[in-house]
Amino acid sequence: MNLLWGTSGDNFRFSINGNFSKAEEVSADNRDFSRFAMYFYSGSVFPGGSSRVPTGRFYTPAGTPGLPANLTGCASATRVAGSPGTNLATDYRCYVPASDAYNYQPFNLIMTPQERGSIFANYEYDVNEAVQLYAEVLYSRTTSGFMIAPLPFDSVADDVVISAQSYYNPFGYSFGGADGNNPQLTVRMEALGNRQSDTTSDSKVAKLGLRGPLFGSEWNYDFLVGYSRLDQTASVSGYLYQPGLAGAFGPSFLNGDGVVQCGTAAAPVALGQCTPVNIFNLADPAQVTALKTISSGYDTDRAYTSKQASFAVDGKMFSMPAGDALVSIQADYTELQGDFNVDFLITATPPLYLNCYLAQETCTGPNSGGYDVKEISAEVFLPLVKDVTAIQALNLTIGSRFSDYSLFDTTTNSTIKLEYRPVEDILLSGTFAEVFRAPTILDLYASPTNNSSTFADPCVGLTSARIAANPNLTAACVGVIPDTNFSQPNGQVTGLLTSNPDLDPETGDVTTFGITWQPGFLNNNFSIRVDYWQYKIDGVITQLDTNYSMDQCVATGDPQYCGLITRFDATTANPGQISVFLQPTRNLGRLETDGVDIGARYSLRDTAAGSFNFNIDWTHINSYTNEPPNAPVQEVAGTYDRQFGNYAENRASATLGWAMGKFDAQIGARFIDDIVLLLPSGGAVAPEDNPPLPVDSFVYLDLYFGYTINDNIKVSLTGTNLSDEQPPMLYQNNVTNANTDVNTYDTLGRRYAISATYKF
């Protein structure tokens, strides 16, 4: 819903605009392509999921004494659903990854619910002929929130020991602890319900300025001050209070009243001060109640502020035979600040942020920082030649910007643009621009964030022969014991996303050449433009993906990649298993890309069948290469991988519009070229056994139809993705949830919208 109102007088103009929108959630369970966690390895597609299952996964190291025959030889066990979990011989069986993995997809969202409202006001007041006062104010509020599957509990990562002396523990030995000295125990905490957040974002922007002619001359001035602030608060639920777990899962016994009590008979913990929890059977309603006594959530509060002041003048410098030479000069001051405050419950110790009062995935820390920049820029327009033989117009534009950043050295970046029109119908242009992009506040100062990164470990099945063939595996697989059939317990590892206050700016240059043809014999109803572009960027700022970093480590042995991996020592009960994989924001080498843009427009007006217009835009990527430090160049064009994303070589859109009387309509098509999915090989799988996977091209069809009832009322119908194209399967081991690239493909399917506009 949108509402616009305005008024004006002899010396003022005022308008105010408000809008409100609401979108309901769409669950991954509502779409066939995302209903199950699907994996693709070595030419095979199979459903998978998480090893953190509601019936628990209890690791049984080889040689463990006292295990019954049904568990002999099991790498891990799980409770038989519906059993009490008290008898190893009858209540447990071997955990089978292929069939027991937990499908978390039905709990995830492919579109989060959202409510958004905003109000914008604009005011202009003519003080006198030389001064105009103007002001803009914007306020918007968005409420949203994620929902994901119930908490996966990991006794090692979460540094919780399930005591061998727990009354409920039938295994006779302890599980968990961050030191890795005890076997692993994992479980899905369905009793807590889904993890979810309620997030509110408040955005406030205010600008105040003065503008007008400078001292009554042909020059103009514009003075502006501005302030903006974004506040984001989130309340997240569905977690456990870690200090309470030490007692709940620690020693416990059956007291004389037949009540399970924390502590031991010799050293009991007073009733009411601790509630024992049976992690071996959380489906028991009594245990659900007990577990919720130690459940908790947390809050975060983030604020981003920007202060701005600028002063600009523009006007005529002097006259030239081909026209007036124009100049624009501007001085800017900008101050940026970010403050990231987090609940003490999730505050952890750097640099690994592994342990806090809640689950490891919540652990983070407060952070803040900012910088300011002072800039002076100038741009000059010079009409060099006009109306001579073979030159109807030749214009040169030169610009330069000097920037003084509080975090970096000063920098000067310039632009030059040449426009040449040999005849009226044809325009040739070329541009060369130096590029400088400073890191954002989030790049520099965002709080660390844990994630569950899908990861293919090349150390799976590590052998001495493979190490001999590639010594870099020694650095990649620290703690892994060769020739022991090593494997990771899960297809996901704990990743830690971190900002980087030591980032350098991106630098480089952009070159473009273009030609536009608008033939006069078609009454300017047709135009076509072709542009060639080339970007060269050094120090590309990006967040490292775990698989990408591991690939670089294995290929080069470079410590800057191998040093991101922390594994348990070979002397622990979990040798070689990854405890955390750092994913820092870094300047990742050099990027070079070039391609072609083509756009065409044609209008056919006032025919017996109505008026028509046709538009087409096409982008082709010739090449997109990345050259990381001390690593081979990688061609990205035409591929998808987790580090770089989706770079289809061709993308296009086309529309055909029609209007006649009170009716108007438009049909549109969007095209995404085919790609190849680059698959991480991992383990002992040879690259030739895990080749890139072809992904077909896609065409989406959209339709619009409108009817103007009268001068005040118009109604319209819009259809999106009319053929109900479902996105391609890129599989869970290559993307983050949903089995596809949600940033490129339509995940909602066919949908319609009806709208009405009323003017008064």
C-alpha positions in Angstrom: 0.0 0.0 0.0 1.3 3.4 -1.0 0.0 6.9 -0.3 1.4 10.1 -1.8 0.2 13.7 -1.0 1.6 17.0 -1.9 0.9 20.7 -2.0 2.6 23.9 -3.1 2.4 27.7 -2.9 4.0 30.7 -4.4 7.4 30.0 -2.7 7.2 26.5 -1.3 6.6 22.9 -2.3 5.8 20.0 0.1 5.2 16.3 -0.4 4.8 13.3 1.9 4.8 9.7 0.9 4.0 6.7 3.1 4.0 3.0 2.3 3.4 -0.3 4.0 4.0 -3.9 2.9 3.7 -7.3 4.4 4.9 -10.6 3.2 4.2 -14.0 4.8 6.8 -16.7 5.3 7.4 -19.4 2.7 8.8 -22.6 4.2 11.4 -24.8 2.3 8.9 -27.6 3.0 6.4 -25.9 0.6 8.6 -26.4 -2.4 9.6 -29.7 -4.0 13.2 -28.6 -4.7 13.9 -27.6 -1.1 11.9 -30.1 0.9 14.8 -32.4 1.5 18.5 -31.8 2.0 19.9 -33.3 -1.3 23.6 -34.0 -1.9 25.6 -34.8 -5.0 28.9 -36.7 -4.8 30.8 -38.7 -7.4 27.8 -38.7 -9.8 25.3 -39.8 -7.2 22.3 -37.9 -5.8 21.0 -38.8 -2.4 19.1 -37.3 0.5 21.2 -36.3 3.5 21.0 -34.0 6.4 22.6 -33.4 9.8 24.1 -36.1 12.1 22.6 -34.2 15.0 19.4 -36.3 15.3 16.6 -36.3 17.9 17.5 -39.8 19.0 21.1 -38.8 19.5 24.3 -40.0 18.0 26.7 -41.6 20.6 30.2 -42.3 19.4 31.7 -45.7 20.4 35.4 -45.7 19.8 37.0 -49.0 18.7 37.9 -51.2 21.7 35.4 -49.6 24.0 34.8 -52.3 26.7 31.3 -53.4 27.8 29.4 -52.8 24.5 26.8 -55.4 23.6 26.9 -57.4 20.4 24.4 -55.1 18.6 26.9 -52.2 19.0 30.1 -54.0 18.3 31.9 -52.5 15.3 29.6 -49.4 15.3 31.4 -46.1 14.9 28.5 -44.5 16.6 25.1 -45.5 18.0 21.6 -44.0 18.1 18.6 -44.7 20.4 15.9 -46.8 18.9 12.9 -44.4 18.5 10.3 -45.0 21.2 12.6 -46.9 23.6 13.6 -45.5 27.0 17.3 -45.5 26.2 18.3 -47.4 29.4 19.4 -50.7 28.0 22.4 -50.8 25.5 21.4 -54.2 24.2 17.8 -53.4 23.3 17.4 -49.6 23.1 20.3 -48.8 20.8 21.6 -49.7 17.3 24.3 -48.6 14.9 23.9 -45.1 13.5 23.5 -45.3 9.7 24.3 -41.9 8.0 22.4 -42.7 4.8 19.1 -43.3 6.5 19.4 -41.7 10.0 20.5 -38.2 9.0 18.1 -35.4 10.1 16.3 -33.5 7.4 16.3 -30.0 8.7 14.9 -28.4 5.5 11.2 -28.4 6.5 12.1 -26.0 9.3 14.0 -23.5 7.1 12.5 -20.6 5.2 13.1 -19.6 1.6 11.3 -16.3 2.3 11.2 -14.8 5.7 8.1 -13.0 7.0 8.4 -9.3 6.8 6.5 -6.1 7.6 7.8 -2.8 6.4 6.5 0.7 6.8 8.1 4.0 5.8 7.3 7.7 5.5 9.2 10.2 3.4 8.8 14.0 3.4 10.3 16.5 1.1 10.2 20.3 1.6 11.5 23.2 -0.6 11.2 26.9 0.4 12.3 29.8 -1.7 13.8 32.3 0.8 14.6 34.7 -2.0 16.0 34.6 -5.6 19.4 33.5 -4.3 18.6 31.0 -1.6 16.4 27.9 -1.6 16.0 25.9 1.5 15.3 22.2 1.1 14.9 19.3 3.5 14.3 15.6 3.3 13.3 13.2 6.1 12.9 9.5 5.9 11.8 7.0 8.6 11.3 3.3 8.0 10.7 0.3 10.3 11.1 -3.3 9.2 10.2 -6.3 11.4 11.4 -9.7 10.3 13.1 -12.7 11.6 14.6 -16.1 10.7 13.4 -19.6 11.6 15.7 -22.6 11.4 15.6 -26.2 12.7 15.8 -27.0 16.4 19.2 -26.6 18.1 21.9 -29.1 17.2 23.8 -29.9 20.4 27.4 -30.9 20.1 29.0 -32.0 23.3 32.6 -31.3 22.1 32.1 -28.0 20.3 29.8 -26.8 23.1 32.3 -27.9 25.7 29.8 -29.9 27.8 30.7 -33.2 29.5 28.0 -35.8 29.8 29.3 -37.6 32.9 29.8 -41.4 33.1 28.3 -41.0 36.6 25.0 -39.6 35.2 22.1 -41.8 36.4 20.8 -41.9 32.8 24.1 -42.8 31.1 24.0 -46.5 30.1 27.4 -46.4 28.2 29.7 -46.3 31.3 32.0 -43.6 30.0 31.8 -39.8 29.6 31.1 -37.9 26.4 32.1 -34.4 25.3 34.3 -31.5 26.4 36.3 -29.1 24.3 39.6 -30.8 25.2 38.6 -33.6 22.9 39.5 -36.3 25.5 36.1 -37.9 25.5 34.1 -39.3 22.6 31.5 -37.1 20.8 27.8 -37.0 21.6 25.4 -35.0 19.4 21.6 -34.6 19.5 18.9 -32.5 18.0 17.1 -30.6 20.7 13.5 -30.8 19.3 12.1 -30.3 22.8 13.2 -26.6 22.6 11.3 -25.9 19.3 12.8 -24.1 16.4 15.5 -21.5 16.7 14.0 -18.2 15.6 14.5 -14.5 15.9 12.4 -11.3 16.0 14.3 -8.5 14.4 13.4 -4.8 14.2 15.3 -2.4 12.0 14.7 1.3 12.4 16.2 3.6 9.7 16.3 7.4 10.1 17.6 9.8 7.4 17.6 13.6 7.6 19.1 16.1 5.1 19.1 19.9 5.2 20.5 22.1 2.5 20.7 25.5 0.8 21.1 26.0 -2.9 20.8 28.7 -5.5 22.8 31.0 -7.9 26.1 32.1 -6.5 26.2 35.8 -6.1 23.7 36.3 -8.8 26.0 34.8 -11.4 25.6 31.8 -13.8 27.3 29.7 -11.1 25.2 27.6 -8.7 26.0 26.4 -5.2 24.6 23.6 -3.1 25.4 23.2 0.6 24.1 20.0 2.4 24.3 18.4 5.8 23.0 15.0 6.5 22.6 12.4 9.2 21.4 8.8 9.0 21.2 6.0 11.5 20.2 2.4 11.3 19.3 0.5 14.5 18.8 -3.3 14.4 17.7 -5.2 17.5 17.2 -8.9 17.6 15.8 -11.3 20.1 16.7 -14.9 19.4 15.3 -18.0 21.1 15.7 -21.7 21.1 19.0 -22.3 23.0 20.3 -23.8 26.2 22.1 -22.1 29.1 25.5 -23.7 29.1 26.4 -23.3 32.9 23.1 -25.1 33.7 24.2 -28.0 31.5 27.2 -28.9 33.6 24.9 -29.9 36.4 22.1 -31.2 34.3 24.4 -33.6 32.4 26.8 -34.1 35.2 26.9 -36.8 38.0 23.4 -37.7 39.3 21.9 -40.6 41.4 18.6 -42.0 42.5 18.0 -40.8 46.1 16.1 -42.6 48.8 12.8 -41.0 47.7 13.1 -42.5 44.2 14.0 -39.0 42.8 16.9 -38.5 40.4 19.1 -35.9 42.1 22.2 -34.0 40.9 25.6 -34.9 42.4 26.5 -38.1 44.0 25.2 -39.9 47.1 28.3 -38.8 48.9 28.1 -35.2 47.6 24.5 -34.4 46.6 23.4 -31.1 45.1 20.4 -29.8 47.0 17.0 -30.4 45.3 15.8 -27.3 43.5 19.4 -26.1 42.7 19.9 -28.4 39.8 17.6 -30.5 37.6 19.1 -33.7 36.0 18.3 -34.1 32.3 18.3 -37.4 30.5 20.0 -36.5 27.2 19.7 -40.2 26.2 15.9 -39.9 25.9 14.8 -36.3 25.4 11.5 -37.5 24.0 10.3 -38.3 27.5 7.8 -35.6 28.4 9.4 -35.2 31.8 12.7 -34.6 30.2 11.2 -32.0 27.9 10.1 -30.1 30.9 13.4 -30.5 32.6 15.3 -29.3 29.5 13.2 -26.2 29.2 14.2 -25.1 32.8 17.7 -24.4 31.4 16.6 -23.0 28.0 17.5 -19.4 27.1 17.7 -16.8 24.4 19.8 -13.8 23.7 19.6 -10.2 22.3 21.9 -8.2 20.0 21.9 -4.5 19.2 23.6 -3.0 16.2 23.8 0.6 15.2 25.2 2.2 12.0 25.6 6.0 11.8 26.6 8.3 9.0 27.3 12.0 9.2 27.8 14.0 6.0 28.5 17.6 4.9 29.2 18.8 1.4 29.5 22.0 -0.5 29.4 22.1 -4.3 29.6 24.8 -7.0 29.2 24.4 -10.7 29.0 26.7 -13.7 30.6 28.1 -16.8 34.4 28.6 -16.8 34.7 30.2 -20.3 33.4 29.9 -23.8 34.9 27.8 -26.6 34.2 27.7 -30.3 32.2 24.5 -29.8 30.3 25.7 -26.6 30.8 26.5 -23.0 33.4 24.9 -20.8 31.7 23.8 -17.6 33.1 22.8 -14.2 31.8 21.3 -11.0 33.7 21.3 -7.8 32.7 19.6 -4.6 34.1 19.2 -1.1 32.7 16.4 1.1 33.2 15.2 4.7 31.7 11.8 5.8 32.0 10.1 9.1 30.9 6.4 9.5 30.5 4.5 12.7 29.4 1.0 13.6 28.6 -0.3 17.1 27.8 -4.0 17.7 26.6 -4.8 21.2 25.8 -8.4 22.2 24.3 -10.1 25.2 26.7 -11.2 27.9 25.3 -14.7 27.4 26.9 -15.0 23.9 30.1 -13.0 24.6 33.1 -15.3 24.0 36.9 -15.0 24.2 38.8 -14.1 21.0 40.4 -15.1 18.8 38.4 -18.3 18.2 35.1 -17.4 20.1 34.4 -21.1 20.8 32.7 -21.0 24.2 30.1 -18.8 25.8 27.0 -19.3 28.0 24.9 -20.6 25.1 25.6 -22.9 22.2 28.8 -22.4 20.3 27.0 -21.2 17.2 25.8 -18.1 19.1 29.2 -17.2 20.5 30.5 -13.8 19.4 31.7 -10.6 20.9 31.1 -6.8 21.0 32.9 -4.6 18.5 32.8 -1.1 17.3 34.8 1.2 15.0 34.6 3.8 12.4 36.4 6.2 10.1 36.1 9.5 8.4 37.0 10.7 4.9 37.6 14.2 3.6 37.3 14.6 -0.2 37.7 17.2 -2.9 36.6 16.5 -6.4 36.3 18.4 -9.7 34.9 17.6 -13.1 35.5 19.6 -16.2 33.4 19.4 -19.4 35.2 20.6 -22.6 33.3 20.8 -25.9 36.3 20.5 -28.2 34.8 20.5 -31.7 31.4 21.0 -33.2 29.7 21.0 -36.6 32.8 20.4 -38.8 33.3 17.7 -41.5 33.0 14.2 -40.0 32.7 15.7 -36.5 29.3 16.9 -35.4 30.5 16.9 -31.8 33.6 16.0 -29.9 33.5 16.4 -26.1 36.0 15.7 -23.3 35.1 15.2 -19.7 37.9 15.0 -17.1 37.4 14.4 -13.4 39.5 13.8 -10.3 38.9 13.1 -6.7 41.3 13.5 -3.8 40.4 11.5 -0.7 41.9 11.5 2.8 40.8 8.5 4.8 41.5 8.4 8.5 42.4 4.7 8.2 44.4 4.7 4.9 46.8 6.8 3.0 45.5 9.6 0.8 44.5 8.7 -2.7 43.7 10.5 -5.9 41.6 8.8 -8.6 40.7 10.3 -11.9 38.4 9.7 -14.8 38.5 10.7 -18.5 35.7 10.4 -20.9 35.6 11.1 -24.6 32.4 11.4 -26.6 32.5 11.6 -30.4 29.5 12.1 -32.7 30.5 11.8 -36.3 27.0 12.3 -37.5 23.7 13.0 -35.8 22.7 9.3 -35.6 25.9 7.8 -34.1 27.6 8.4 -30.8 31.0 6.8 -29.9 32.3 7.0 -26.3 35.2 5.8 -24.3 35.9 6.0 -20.6 38.9 5.3 -18.4 38.4 5.5 -14.6 40.6 4.7 -11.7 38.8 2.7 -9.0 39.1 3.0 -5.2 36.6 1.3 -2.9 37.1 1.5 0.9 36.0 -1.4 3.1 32.6 -1.0 4.7 32.0 -0.8 8.4 30.8 -4.4 8.3 34.0 -5.5 6.5 36.1 -3.8 9.2 34.3 -4.1 12.5 31.4 -6.6 12.4 31.2 -8.9 15.3 32.4 -12.5 14.7 29.6 -14.9 13.7 29.6 -18.7 13.9 28.1 -20.7 11.1 27.7 -24.4 10.0 29.7 -24.5 6.8 29.2 -27.3 4.4 32.7 -28.8 3.9 34.4 -31.5 2.0 37.5 -32.5 3.9 40.4 -33.7 1.7 41.8 -35.5 4.8 39.0 -38.0 4.8 40.6 -41.4 4.1 44.1 -39.9 4.4 46.9 -42.3 3.6 50.6 -42.1 3.8 50.8 -42.6 0.0 48.6 -39.5 -0.6 50.9 -37.4 1.8 53.9 -38.6 -0.2 52.2 -37.5 -3.4 51.3 -34.1 -2.0 53.3 -33.0 1.1 50.9 -30.0 1.5 48.4 -32.4 3.0 50.6 -32.5 6.1 49.7 -28.8 6.8 46.1 -29.3 5.8 45.5 -32.4 7.9 47.3 -31.6 11.2 46.1 -34.1 13.9 44.8 -36.6 11.3 46.4 -40.0 11.7 47.1 -41.5 8.3 46.0 -45.0 7.3 43.2 -45.1 9.9 40.2 -44.5 7.6 39.7 -41.0 9.0 36.4 -39.3 8.5 34.6 -36.2 9.7 31.5 -37.0 11.8 29.4 -34.5 9.8 29.3 -32.8 6.4 29.3 -29.5 8.2 32.0 -27.9 10.3 32.0 -24.9 12.7 33.0 -21.9 10.7 33.8 -18.5 12.2 33.1 -15.5 10.0 35.2 -12.5 11.0 35.7 -8.9 9.9 39.2 -7.5 9.5 40.2 -4.0 10.7 43.5 -4.3 8.7 41.8 -4.5 5.3 43.2 -2.4 2.5 40.9 -0.7 0.0 40.2 -2.2 -3.4 42.0 -0.4 -6.2 42.1 -0.7 -10.0 40.7 0.7 -13.2 37.7 0.4 -15.5 37.8 0.9 -19.2 34.7 1.1 -21.5 34.0 1.7 -25.2 30.5 2.2 -26.6 28.6 3.0 -29.7 25.0 4.2 -29.9 23.0 4.3 -33.1 19.6 6.1 -33.3 18.7 6.4 -37.0 16.8 9.6 -37.9 15.0 7.9 -40.8 13.1 5.9 -38.1 12.0 9.1 -36.4 14.2 8.2 -33.4 11.8 5.3 -32.6 14.7 2.9 -32.7 18.1 2.9 -30.9 20.8 0.3 -30.2 23.8 0.6 -27.9 26.8 -1.7 -27.6 29.3 -1.3 -24.8 32.5 -3.2 -24.1 33.8 -3.0 -20.5 36.9 -4.2 -18.7 37.5 -4.2 -14.9 40.8 -4.8 -13.2 40.6 -4.8 -9.4 43.4 -5.4 -6.9 42.9 -6.4 -3.3 39.3 -7.7 -3.8 37.5 -7.7 -0.5 35.7 -11.0 0.2 34.8 -13.5 2.9 36.7 -16.7 2.5 34.8 -19.9 2.0 36.0 -23.0 3.9 36.3 -25.2 0.7 38.1 -22.5 -1.2 40.6 -21.9 1.6 41.2 -25.7 1.9 41.7 -26.0 -1.8 44.3 -23.3 -1.7 46.0 -24.9 1.3 46.2 -28.3 -0.4 47.4 -26.7 -3.6 50.0 -24.4 -2.2 50.7 -25.2 1.5 50.4 -21.5 2.1 50.1 -20.8 5.9 47.6 -17.9 5.3 45.1 -20.6 4.2 46.4 -23.7 6.2 46.5 -21.6 9.3 42.8 -21.0 9.2 42.1 -24.7 10.2 42.0 -25.8 13.9 41.8 -29.5 14.5 41.9 -31.7 17.6 45.3 -33.1 18.3 46.2 -36.7 17.5 46.4 -37.6 21.2 42.7 -36.8 21.8 39.6 -39.0 21.4 38.7 -37.0 18.3 42.0 -36.8 16.4 41.9 -34.6 13.3 38.3 -33.5 13.7 37.9 -29.8 12.9 37.0 -27.7 16.0 36.7 -24.4 14.0 37.5 -23.2 10.5 38.2 -19.4 10.4 36.5 -17.5 7.6 38.1 -14.1 7.7 37.3 -11.1 5.4 40.5 -10.6 3.3 41.9 -8.8 0.2 41.8 -11.8 -2.1 44.3 -11.0 -4.9 43.4 -9.6 -8.3 40.2 -9.7 -10.3 39.9 -9.1 -14.0 36.7 -9.3 -16.0 35.5 -8.0 -19.3 32.4 -8.3 -21.4 29.8 -6.7 -23.6 26.4 -5.0 -22.9 23.9 -4.6 -25.7 20.6 -2.7 -25.4 18.0 -2.1 -28.1 14.7 -0.1 -28.0 12.0 0.2 -30.7 8.7 2.0 -30.5 5.7 1.7 -32.9 3.2 4.3 -32.1 -0.5 4.9 -32.9 -1.2 2.0 -35.2 -4.7 0.6 -35.8 -3.8 -2.1 -33.2 -2.4 0.3 -30.7 1.1 1.4 -29.7 3.9 -1.0 -29.2 7.4 -0.8 -27.6 10.1 -3.4 -27.5 13.2 -3.5 -25.2 16.0 -5.9 -24.9 19.1 -5.9 -22.7 21.9 -8.5 -22.9 25.1 -8.9 -20.9 27.9 -11.2 -21.9 30.9 -12.0 -19.7 33.9 -12.8 -21.8 36.2 -13.6 -18.9 36.1 -13.4 -15.1 39.4 -14.4 -13.5 40.6 -14.3 -9.9 44.3 -14.6 -9.0 44.7 -15.2 -5.3 48.1 -14.5 -3.7 50.6 -17.4 -4.4 47.9 -19.4 -6.2 46.9 -20.2 -9.8 44.5 -18.0 -11.7 40.9 -19.3 -11.6 38.4 -18.7 -14.4 35.0 -18.0 -12.9 32.9 -17.1 -16.0 30.3 -19.7 -16.7 30.5 -21.4 -13.3 29.1 -21.4 -9.8 31.1 -22.1 -6.7 30.7 -21.2 -3.0 33.5 -18.6 -3.0 32.5 -16.5 -6.0 28.8 -17.4 -6.6 27.0 -17.5 -10.0 28.6 -15.9 -13.0 26.6 -17.1 -16.0 28.2 -16.0 -19.2 25.0 -14.6 -20.6 22.0 -12.9 -19.0 19.3 -11.0 -20.8 15.9 -9.5 -20.4 13.3 -8.5 -23.0 9.9 -6.8 -22.9 7.1 -6.2 -25.4 4.6 -3.5 -24.4 1.3 -2.6 -25.8 -1.2 0.2 -25.1 -4.5 1.1 -26.7 -7.1 3.4 -25.2 -7.6 2.5 -21.5 -5.7 -0.7 -21.8 -2.0 -1.4 -21.5 0.0 -4.7 -21.2 3.5 -6.0 -21.2 5.1 -9.4 -21.5 8.6 -9.9 -20.3 11.3 -12.6 -20.4 14.4 -13.0 -18.3 17.2 -15.3 -19.4 20.0 -16.9 -17.3 22.6 -18.8 -19.2 23.7 -22.4 -18.4 26.6 -22.8 -16.0 28.8 -25.6 -14.6 28.7 -26.3 -10.9 32.3 -26.6 -9.5 32.2 -29.4 -7.0 34.6 -29.7 -4.1 36.1 -33.2 -4.3 37.0 -33.8 -0.7 38.3 -37.0 0.8 40.0 -39.5 -1.4 37.7 -38.7 -4.4 39.8 -37.8 -7.4 38.8 -34.7 -9.3 38.0 -36.8 -12.4 35.5 -38.8 -10.3 33.7 -35.6 -9.3 33.6 -33.5 -12.5 31.8 -30.2 -12.8 28.1 -30.6 -13.0 26.2 -28.9 -16.0 23.3 -26.7 -15.0 20.7 -25.8 -17.7 19.8 -22.3 -18.7 16.6 -20.7 -17.5 13.9 -18.4 -19.0 11.3 -16.7 -16.8 8.1 -15.2 -18.3 6.3 -12.3 -16.7 3.0 -10.6 -17.6 1.4 -7.3 -16.8 -2.1 -6.1 -17.7 -3.6 -2.7 -16.7 -6.9 -1.0 -17.2 -7.5 2.7 -16.5 -11.1 3.1 -15.3 -11.0 6.9 -15.3 -8.6 9.8 -14.7 -8.4 8.8 -11.0 -8.5 5.0 -10.9 -6.4 2.3 -12.5 -6.2 -1.4 -11.7 -3.6 -3.9 -12.8 -2.7 -7.6 -12.7 0.9 -8.9 -12.6 2.0 -12.5 -13.1 5.6 -13.5 -12.3 7.3 -16.7 -13.5 4.2 -17.7 -15.5 5.6 -21.1 -16.5 6.3 -21.9 -12.8 10.0 -22.7 -13.5 11.6 -24.4 -10.5 15.2 -23.5 -9.7 18.1 -25.9 -10.6 19.4 -28.3 -8.0 22.8 -27.2 -7.0 22.7 -29.5 -3.9 23.2 -28.9 -0.3 27.0 -29.5 -0.3 27.5 -26.6 -2.6 25.0 -23.9 -1.4 23.7 -22.7 1.9 20.3 -24.4 2.3 17.4 -24.6 -0.2 19.6 -26.8 -2.6 19.9 -23.9 -5.0 21.4 -20.5 -5.6 18.7 -18.3 -3.9 20.5 -15.1 -5.1 20.1 -15.9 -8.8 17.1 -18.1 -9.4 13.4 -17.7 -8.6 12.5 -19.8 -5.5 8.9 -18.8 -5.2 7.4 -20.1 -8.4 4.4 -18.8 -10.3 2.6 -15.9 -8.5 0.1 -13.1 -9.2 -0.5 -9.7 -7.8 -3.5 -7.3 -8.1 -3.0 -3.6 -7.5 -5.2 -0.5 -7.7 -4.2 3.2 -7.9 -6.4 6.1 -7.0 -5.5 9.7 -7.5 -7.3 12.5 -5.7 
